[in-house]
Amino acid sequence: CVDAYLALAAAIVTVRALCRAAWRLYRWDTRPKSPRIR
């Protein structure tokens, strides 16, 4: 049971990290880049 719990916890942490990285990349890519301002 302990091994399963640790595996589940590791999976959750990994998924959260991946989602956070994907969200940052998504926000960075969709950030409005308008060279007309400069």
Secondary structure as UniProt FT lines:
FT   HELIX           2..30
FT   TURN            35..36
//
